[in-house]
């Protein structure tokens, strides 16, 4: 079936089933399917597609971007980077008098101050900024949730792990991935809660997940954000 809207065309499949409401699904290849109760008029199907048009297009774009994978960064004026769940453009300032390259978030932009507009220097300044912000955000989150735990972490580290968002070892040492600074604050909170719960239950047994769910009932939404967005959390 085809639906036209604002000069754009959407092709979708429709399946009639024994159900009471109409639903729309998009598979991993970007195919759109409408599932509707038997006997649903075509007009009602098109009406729903029209109502959900923006959301469908957003999901299709996200899927296309994910399939293409992360684009190589060029570190030029106006290029966007994730910070706290949103994309912000960078603006580069050259200052030969600074002691160290650094980043300041101001006016919805990531201002990068460097002695020379060198790509590697810009990259390292950004990465250093994410490290610093991640540590501050994680420590703030740990302080907020600490009242729910009898034990405290012995140390808090920020790492460059390529495999994990956070870890907790048997010595109650917590480690977090610096890329978390790119995630929304509530997602950072989830990773913090997850690792703090490991201070009580070192494995992922039912008791562990019950504790996580008690402190953060919608934790699966946060996990889903990381699953869908981790591919673009790069510098």
N, C-alpha and C positions, 0 to 999 in steps of 0.2 A: 504494500500500500504506500502511497505517496502523499505527503502533506506539504503544501507551499505556504511560506510565511515571510513577509517582508523581503521578497525577492530571493529567498533561500529555499532549498528543497531538502526534505528529510524522507528517506526511504525506511520503512519499518515493516516488520512482520506482525501479524495479529493472530492470536490463538484464542479460541473460545473454550472456556472450561467451566466446570461446576464450581463457581465461586460467586461471591456476593458483591465484589467491588472490582474496579478496573485498576490494574497495576502496570508499571512500565519498568523494564529491566534492560540493562546495557551490558553485554558480555565483554570479555577481555579483548575482543577484536573490534569493538565499537559497533557491533550489531544491536539495533534497537528492536525490542519486542514488546508488544502490548498484549497483556493477558486480560481478557474480558469475560464476563458472564455470558453464557449462551443466550442469543437473542438480542444482544446489545446493538443498537442501530449504529451504522457507520458514522452518522453525524455526531453521536456522543463520543466515539473514539477520537475523531478529529478535534472535537472540542477540548478533550483532555490533553491531547498533544499540544494544542495551542496554548492551553493554560500552563503547561510544564515546559514550554519551548526554551526559555532562558536556562532553566536547570538542565535540560537535556543537552543543549549546546555546550554548557559549561563542563558537564561530565565528559562529553565527546572530546573537547579540547584537552582536558586533563589526561584522558586516555591516550590521545595522540602524542602529547608531550612526553608521557611516560614511556611510550614505545620508542620514541626518538632518542630518549635518554638525555643525560645532562649535556648541555652545550658547552663547548670549550670557552672558558672565560678569557676576555682580552684585557680587562682592567682599564677600561677607558671611561671617560666622562659620560654619565648617564646610564651606564650598565647597572642592572639591578641585582641585589643580593638579599637573601632572606635574613630577617632579623625579627625575633619574637613572633614568627608566623606570618609576617607580611614581607612583601618585596619593596625594597627602597633603593633609589638610585645612588650611585657614588659620585662624589665631586672631589676632584684632586687639587690640592693646594701645595705649591712648592715654597719651601722656606728653608734656606740654607742655614739658618740660625738655630733650628730645633736640635735638641740633644738626641731625640729618638723619634722615629716615625710612629705616628699614632692616629687613632680614629676618634672622632667626636660625632655622636648622633645628634643632629640639630635640624629643626625645620623639616622633618620628614626626609632627611638625606643623611647618608653616611659620609661625613667630611673626612678625607684622608690627607694628612699632612706629611709630606716627605721632603727630604733634602733634594732629591732628584726624582723626576717622574719615571722611575725605573719599575718595570713590571714586577720583578721579584720583590722589590721593596714594598710596593703597594700590596702585594699578596701577603707578605709577612706581617704588615701592619694590620690588615684585616683579620688574619688568623690570631694575632696577639690580642686583638680587641675581643674576638669571640671567646678566647680563653678567659680573659678577665671578666667578661660579662657572665659567662657560664658559672664561674666560681661564685660570684656575688649572688646570682639568681638561685643557685643550688643552696648556698648557705642560708639565704633568706627563707627558702622553702623548708629546709630542715628545721630551722628555728620555729617555724609556724607549726609543724606537725610533731615536734618533739614531745609535747605534752601527752601524746597518745602512746608513748613508749617508756618503759622503765629503764632501758639502757640507752646510752648515747654512742654515736660513732666515735671511734678513737682518732680517726683522721679522715680528711676529705681531700681527694686529689682530682685533678682534671687531666684527662689523658687524650691521646690521639688514636684511640682504638678504631679499627675498621670493622669490628665484628659486634661490638656490644654498645648499648647506650649507657649502661651502668653496671657495676658489680659490687658485691659485698662479700668479703672473705670471713673466715672463721675468727679473725682478730677484730672484727667489726670495723674494718677499714673500707670506706666507701670511695668508689672511683666513678667519675662521670665523663662522658664524651663531650668535648668542647663544642661539637656541632649542635648540642641541645640548645645553645643560645639562639639558634635559628628557628626553634619550635615555639609555638604559642605558650604563654606562661602556664596554662592548665596542663599542657602536655609535659612540661618540665616538672610540674608538681607530681604528675603520675609516676614518672621515672624515679623521682625522689622517694615517693611513698613505696613504690615497688622494692627499691633497695633497702629502705628502712625496715620493711616487713621481713626482709631476709635476716635482719638482726635477731628476729624471733624464730623464724623458720628458714633454715638455710636452703631447703629444696623447694620445689614447686608442688607441694602436696595440697590436699584440700584445705587444710588449716591455713596455709599460706594465702590461698586465693580468697578464703573467707575473710581474712584480716584485710587484704587489699580492698575487697568489695565493701567492707564495713567503713573504711576510711574514704573510699572513692567509688561509690556505686556505679558510676558511668565510666569506669576505667577502660572498658572495651572500646569506647569511642576514641579515647586517647591512643590506644594501641593501633586502632585503625588509621588514625592520622599519620602515625609513624610509618605504618606499612605502605600507605599510599604516597607519602611525601618524602621519604628518606632519600630517594634517588636524586632529588634536587637540592639536598642540603650539602652543597659543596662550595669550596673557595678555589 
